[in-house]
Amino acid sequence: MTAAVHAPTPTEYIVHHLGNLSTKHQENIVDFSILNLDTIFWSLVCGIVACATLFVAARRATSGVPGRFQAAIEVLVEMVEDQSKSLVHGDRRFIAPLALMIFIWVALMNCLDFLPVDLGSTVATWLGNPNAYHRIVPTADLNGTVGIALGVLTLMLYFSFKIKGFGGFLHELFTAPFGPWLAPFDFLLNIIEFVAKTVSLAMRLFGNMYAGELVFMLIALLGATATTLGFMGQVVAGSLWAIFHILIVFLQAFIFMILTLVYLGQAHDTH
C-alpha cells in the first residue's frame, strides 16, 4: 500500500528520467555555468571505447585473410574513404579519419539508448540516492549534440582559413554570393549560414534521439498498467520499436558524418 501511494505518476516518471545529473539546478534557458555530468561521462566513455576499438584494429591488422573484426573495420574505413573522396576535394589525411571517428563515436552514444530505461535510476539507487537524476544517452541531451556541432564549426573555420588564407576567407565572407556591392548582405548571409549549419547539425541528432528515448519511456509505462494487455503491449511494441530504432541509431550517425564531410568539403571550395 505504501509503495502504491509513493509510486510516481507517468508524468513524474518521464520528467525524472529526462533529467540530467547536473552541477546545479537550471533556472534559465541558457546557463553556461551548468555541467551535465552524466552527458560528459558517457560521452567520454564512448569516445574512449571508439579510440580503443580503432587502436586494437590497427594493431591486429594483417595482410592475410582478415578476421571478422578486421573485416568489419575495413568495411567502415572503405565506406568513409569513398564518401570523403566524393565530398572533400583536397587533403583528406585528417578529414577521413575524423569522419570515421565521428561515425563510430556517435553510433556508440546512440546505442546507449538500447540500455534499459530505468538503468540510470537503478545506478543512482545503488549509489544511495534513488531520487538522483542520471541520463545515459548523451545525444539525447541538446548540450551534448551542440558541443559536437561546435567542434565541427571550429573545424569548418579552421579549414576555411587554412585553405583560403585569412585574406581569402574575409574576401569570400564579404563578397559571396552577391558580390562586393552588397557586402553587408553577403556578410550577414554567410554568418547566418554558419549558424544554421551548426544549429541544424545539433538539432537533427538531438531531435531524433530525444524522440526515440521518449517513445521507449512511453512503451515502458505500458507495463505499469499491471494488465495482460499492457504487458503484451510493452513486449510487442518495445521489440518492434527497438528493431526500428536500430536503423535510426546508425542512420543518424551516418547522416552526422556525411554532413560533417559536406561542411568541411565546402570549406575547401571557393566561390
Disulfide bonds with the S-S distance in Angstrom:
none
